[in-house]
């Protein structure tokens, strides 16, 4: 079997530690088994491996998130990038085509598609294994995971089982209700309806046949180049609601969306993270500081105080769900990015240029970089390496200054020590 993780998000709900490059699933604040911290996507990948579900994981994402995925997961996953955002159906169509055309999987291969950021326990992955068995036994063409609801919520879609199917290990599905009122949700729950967990299981050929209704391509590259011919629609609307053979398995365990500061704070090991001091940890305030400057909180209660290169947030926990609306009013260009080779942080912006601090890990290579419309000045603060501009190579060492012309590809390779660079982009 193969697993496809869907990684999207605008990075607004956990601002300022998340942005459109570092979405909520990449925020490394959750406690990990080794005593350190991990992100939501790192936690999910670890749980998949611990459950021995599969060896190969494919992540469907946008180009902007590739560097972050490589930085957090290394080379242990395959990454399929969308040329543009077109909702979950095109993303899944592209990823399943990648499995068929690039990885050589046949039409009988069983595929599980799931979000990359659920906060769950081991039972969640045992349920996924049961879903795979249901597809293997031809119980249905499409098998879903239904989350046993704990309260009538208007935030989730509901899977409605056929009459008499509620309570069975594998239920035939009668239909779906998208985000009902709380009163209607209570009635649905009484009839055995479950929250739609966004986990789908099917044979690869099932999805390939649906994809070919819109695009018939001979290679994965051709399909990706014709990505805009796929309808911009969710997988639920395009596939799930049109499926004629569909079943669902219930999951009754921990399942939380840590998409708000209030929810995430409940899972943090400490009330104070980073260079910060809080006078009374028992008062319910959580402080997360990713800046080098110290942060001090005195006499606060039930607050989220978060600081990063992208900004500073001070919010009552009960109002954190409103954050996304206010972040839309702020500048959206991220000031901090992570890559497999290191990181970049903007330290100053002026009318004439942008100055950034770049750290490149030892024995790493940035591969091809290019800023089409601007020239760059690189000043080496510490470390050694080599910069390749076109076909020319130049040694980098402390104090060296290198100019990168406009429209020129370049890459930097480091040696035994990390390279610390001040980059100035001249506009």
NORVENBEL-V734703 format. One record per pair of residues at least 24 apart in sequence whose C-alpha atoms are under 10 Angstrom apart, sorted by the first residue. I is the first residue (numbers start at 1). J is the second residue. Records with the same first field share a line. If there is no record, write none. Layout:
I=J / J
This chain:
1=53 / 54 / 55 / 56 / 57 / 105 / 108 / 109 / 110 / 111 / 112 / 129 / 132 / 201 / 202 / 203 / 204
2=53 / 54 / 55 / 56 / 57 / 58 / 96 / 99 / 105 / 109 / 110 / 111 / 112 / 113 / 201 / 203 / 204
3=48 / 53 / 54 / 55 / 56 / 57 / 58 / 59 / 96 / 110 / 111 / 112 / 113 / 114 / 201
4=56 / 57 / 58 / 59 / 60 / 77 / 78 / 79 / 80 / 92 / 95 / 96 / 99 / 111 / 112 / 113 / 114 / 115 / 116 / 199 / 200
5=41 / 44 / 45 / 57 / 58 / 59 / 60 / 61 / 79 / 92 / 95 / 112 / 113 / 114 / 115 / 116 / 117 / 199
6=58 / 59 / 60 / 61 / 62 / 80 / 88 / 91 / 92 / 95 / 113 / 114 / 115 / 116 / 117 / 198
7=41 / 59 / 60 / 61 / 62 / 65 / 69 / 88 / 91 / 114 / 115 / 116 / 117
8=59 / 60 / 61 / 62 / 64 / 65 / 85 / 87 / 88 / 91 / 115 / 116
9=61 / 62 / 65
10=324 / 332
11=259 / 324 / 327 / 332 / 334
12=259 / 260 / 323 / 324 / 325 / 326 / 327 / 328 / 332
13=258 / 259 / 260 / 261 / 320 / 321 / 322 / 323 / 324 / 325 / 326 / 327
14=258 / 259 / 260 / 261 / 262 / 264 / 306 / 313 / 320 / 321 / 323 / 324 / 327
15=260 / 261 / 306 / 307 / 308 / 310 / 311 / 312 / 313 / 323 / 324 / 327
16=290 / 305 / 306 / 307 / 308 / 309 / 310 / 311 / 312 / 313 / 327 / 334
17=288 / 289 / 290 / 306 / 307 / 308 / 309 / 310 / 311 / 312 / 313 / 336
18=308 / 310 / 334 / 336
19=310 / 327 / 332 / 333 / 334 / 335 / 336 / 337
20=64 / 65 / 332 / 333 / 334 / 337
21=62 / 63 / 64 / 65 / 66 / 67 / 68 / 69 / 333 / 334 / 335 / 336 / 337 / 338
22=64 / 65 / 67 / 68 / 69 / 334 / 336 / 337 / 338
23=65 / 68 / 259
24=117 / 258 / 259 / 260 / 264
25=69 / 115 / 116 / 117 / 118 / 258 / 259
26=65 / 68 / 69 / 71 / 72 / 116 / 117 / 338
28=72
29=264 / 265 / 267 / 268 / 269 / 270 / 273 / 288
30=264 / 265 / 267 / 268 / 269 / 270
31=267 / 268 / 269 / 270
32=269
35=269
36=269
37=268 / 269
38=72
39=72 / 117
40=116 / 117 / 118 / 119 / 258
41=69 / 72 / 73 / 115 / 116 / 117 / 118 / 119
42=69 / 72 / 73 / 116 / 117
43=116 / 117 / 118 / 119 / 120
44=115 / 116 / 117 / 118 / 119 / 120 / 121 / 125
45=73 / 76 / 77 / 116 / 117
46=73
47=120 / 121 / 122 / 124 / 125
48=122 / 124 / 125 / 126 / 128
50=122 / 125
51=122 / 123 / 124 / 125 / 126 / 129
52=125 / 126 / 129
53=125 / 126 / 128 / 129 / 132
57=112
58=95 / 96 / 98 / 99 / 113
59=91 / 92 / 95 / 113 / 114 / 115 / 116
60=88 / 91 / 92 / 94 / 95 / 96 / 113 / 115 / 116
61=85 / 91 / 95
62=91
64=337
65=337 / 338 / 339
66=338 / 339 / 340
67=337 / 338 / 339 / 340 / 341 / 342 / 343
68=337 / 338 / 339 / 340 / 341 / 342 / 343
69=338 / 339 / 340
70=338 / 339 / 340 / 341
71=338 / 339 / 340 / 341 / 342 / 343
72=338 / 339 / 340
73=340
74=339 / 340 / 341
75=340
80=224
81=224
82=224 / 225 / 227 / 228
83=224 / 225 / 226 / 227 / 228
84=227 / 228
85=227 / 228 / 232
86=227 / 228 / 230 / 231 / 232 / 233 / 234
87=231 / 232 / 233 / 234 / 235
88=232 / 233 / 234 / 235 / 236 / 237 / 238
89=207 / 211 / 230 / 231 / 232 / 233 / 234 / 235 / 236 / 237 / 238 / 239
90=211 / 227 / 228 / 229 / 230 / 231 / 232 / 233 / 234 / 235 / 238
91=227 / 230 / 232 / 233 / 234 / 235
92=207 / 211 / 234 / 235
93=207 / 208 / 209 / 210 / 211 / 212 / 215 / 223 / 227 / 230 / 235
94=208 / 211 / 220 / 223 / 224 / 227 / 230
95=220 / 224
96=203 / 204 / 205 / 206 / 207 / 208 / 211 / 220
97=204 / 205 / 207 / 208 / 211 / 212 / 217 / 219 / 220 / 221 / 223 / 224
98=219 / 220 / 221 / 223 / 224
99=204 / 220
100=204 / 205 / 208 / 219 / 220
101=217 / 218 / 219 / 220 / 221 / 223
102=219 / 220 / 221
105=204 / 205
106=203 / 204 / 205
107=203 / 204 / 205 / 206 / 207 / 208 / 209
108=136 / 202 / 203 / 204 / 205 / 206
109=136 / 202 / 203 / 204 / 205 / 206
110=135 / 136 / 201 / 202 / 203 / 204 / 205 / 206
111=135 / 200 / 201 / 202 / 203 / 204 / 205 / 206 / 207
112=143 / 144 / 199 / 200 / 201 / 202 / 203 / 204
113=144 / 198 / 199 / 200 / 201 / 202
114=145 / 197 / 198 / 199 / 200 / 201
115=197 / 198 / 199 / 200
117=256 / 257 / 258 / 259
118=197 / 198 / 254 / 255 / 256 / 257 / 258 / 259
119=254 / 255 / 256 / 257 / 258 / 264 / 267
120=253 / 254 / 255 / 256 / 257
121=253 / 254 / 255
122=253 / 254
123=251 / 252 / 253 / 254
124=250 / 251 / 252 / 253 / 254 / 255
125=251
126=251
127=169 / 249 / 250 / 251 / 252
128=199 / 200 / 201 / 249 / 251
129=201
130=169 / 170 / 249
131=170 / 199 / 200 / 201 / 202 / 247 / 248 / 249 / 250
132=200 / 201 / 202 / 203
133=201
134=170 / 201 / 202 / 247 / 248 / 249
135=201 / 202 / 203 / 247
136=202 / 203
138=202 / 203 / 245
139=170 / 171 / 172 / 245 / 246 / 247
140=170 / 172 / 201 / 202 / 243 / 244 / 245 / 246 / 247 / 248
141=201 / 202 / 203 / 206 / 207 / 243 / 244 / 245 / 246 / 247
142=200 / 201 / 202 / 203 / 206 / 207 / 239 / 240 / 243 / 244 / 245 / 246 / 247 / 248
143=170 / 171 / 172 / 173 / 199 / 200 / 201 / 202 / 240 / 245 / 246 / 247 / 248 / 249
144=170 / 171 / 173 / 196 / 197 / 198 / 199 / 200 / 201 / 202 / 240 / 246 / 247 / 248 / 249 / 250
145=170 / 194 / 195 / 196 / 197 / 198 / 199 / 200 / 201 / 247 / 248 / 249 / 250 / 251
146=171 / 193 / 194 / 195 / 196 / 197 / 198 / 199 / 247 / 248 / 249 / 250 / 251 / 252
147=193 / 194 / 195 / 196 / 197 / 198 / 199 / 248 / 249 / 250 / 251 / 252 / 253 / 254 / 255
148=189 / 192 / 193 / 194 / 195 / 196 / 197 / 249 / 250 / 251 / 252 / 253 / 254 / 255
149=185 / 186 / 189 / 192 / 193 / 194 / 195 / 196 / 250 / 251 / 252 / 253 / 255
150=189 / 194 / 195 / 252 / 253
151=182 / 185 / 186 / 189
152=180 / 181 / 182 / 183 / 184 / 185 / 186 / 187 / 188 / 189 / 190 / 195
153=179 / 180 / 181 / 182 / 183 / 184 / 185 / 186 / 189 / 195
154=178 / 179 / 180 / 181 / 182 / 183 / 184 / 185 / 186
155=179 / 180 / 181 / 182 / 185 / 195
156=180 / 185 / 194 / 195 / 196 / 197
157=185 / 193 / 194 / 195 / 196 / 197 / 198
158=185 / 188 / 189 / 192 / 193 / 194 / 195 / 196 / 197
159=188 / 189 / 192 / 193 / 194 / 195 / 196 / 197 / 247 / 248
160=188 / 189 / 191 / 192 / 193 / 194 / 195 / 196 / 248
161=188 / 191 / 192 / 193 / 194 / 247 / 248
162=191 / 192 / 193 / 247
163=191 / 192
164=191 / 192
165=191 / 192
166=190 / 191 / 192 / 193 / 194 / 250
167=192 / 193 / 249 / 250
168=248 / 249 / 250
169=248 / 249 / 250 / 251
170=247 / 248 / 249 / 250
171=246 / 247 / 248 / 249 / 250
172=245 / 246 / 247 / 248 / 249
173=244 / 245 / 246 / 247 / 248 / 249
174=244 / 246 / 247
175=240 / 241 / 242 / 243 / 246
176=236 / 240 / 241
193=250
194=248 / 249 / 250 / 251
195=250 / 251
196=236 / 248 / 250
197=250 / 251 / 255
198=235 / 236
199=248
200=235 / 236 / 240 / 248
201=247 / 248
202=246
207=239
210=238 / 239
259=320 / 321
260=317 / 319 / 320 / 321 / 322 / 323 / 324
261=286 / 303 / 304 / 305 / 306 / 315 / 316 / 317 / 318 / 319 / 320 / 321 / 323
262=286 / 302 / 303 / 304 / 315 / 316 / 317 / 318 / 319 / 320 / 321
263=317 / 320 / 321
265=304 / 317
271=304
272=297 / 305
273=306
274=306 / 307
284=317
285=315 / 316 / 317
286=317
287=313 / 314
288=312 / 313
308=335 / 336
309=334 / 335 / 336 / 345 / 346 / 347
310=334 / 335 / 336 / 345 / 346
311=335
339=366
340=364 / 365 / 366
341=365 / 366 / 367 / 412 / 413 / 414 / 418
342=366 / 418 / 419
344=421 / 422 / 423
345=422 / 423
346=422 / 423 / 424
347=422 / 423
348=424
349=424 / 425
350=426 / 427
351=426 / 427
352=424 / 425 / 426 / 427
353=424 / 425 / 426 / 427
354=423 / 424 / 425 / 426 / 427
355=422 / 423 / 424 / 425 / 426
356=421 / 422 / 423 / 424 / 425
357=381 / 420 / 421 / 422 / 423 / 424
358=419 / 420 / 421 / 422 / 423
359=383 / 418 / 419 / 420 / 421 / 422
360=385 / 412 / 413 / 414 / 415 / 417 / 418 / 419 / 420 / 421
361=413 / 414 / 415 / 416 / 417 / 418 / 419 / 420
362=413 / 414 / 415 / 416 / 417 / 418 / 419
363=413 / 414 / 415 / 416 / 417 / 418 / 419
364=412 / 413 / 414 / 415 / 416 / 417 / 418 / 419
365=411 / 412 / 413 / 414 / 415
366=410 / 411 / 412 / 413 / 414
367=409 / 410 / 411 / 412 / 413
368=408 / 409 / 410 / 411 / 412
369=408 / 409 / 410 / 411 / 412
370=404 / 405 / 406 / 407 / 408 / 409 / 410 / 411
371=404 / 405 / 406 / 407 / 408 / 409 / 410 / 425
372=405 / 406 / 407 / 408 / 409
373=405 / 406 / 407 / 408 / 425 / 426 / 427
374=404 / 405 / 406 / 407 / 408 / 424 / 425 / 426 / 427
375=403 / 404 / 405 / 406 / 407 / 408 / 424 / 425 / 426 / 427
376=402 / 403 / 404 / 405 / 406 / 423 / 424 / 425 / 426 / 427
377=401 / 402 / 403 / 404 / 405 / 421 / 422 / 423 / 424 / 425 / 426
378=402 / 403 / 404 / 421 / 422 / 423 / 424 / 425
379=403 / 420 / 421 / 422 / 423 / 424
380=419 / 420 / 421 / 422 / 423
381=419 / 420 / 421 / 422
382=417 / 418 / 419 / 420 / 421 / 422
383=414 / 415 / 416 / 417 / 418 / 419 / 420 / 421
384=413 / 414 / 415 / 416 / 417 / 418 / 419 / 420
385=412 / 413 / 414 / 415 / 416 / 417 / 418 / 419
386=411 / 412 / 413 / 414 / 415
387=411 / 412 / 413 / 414
388=412 / 413
396=421
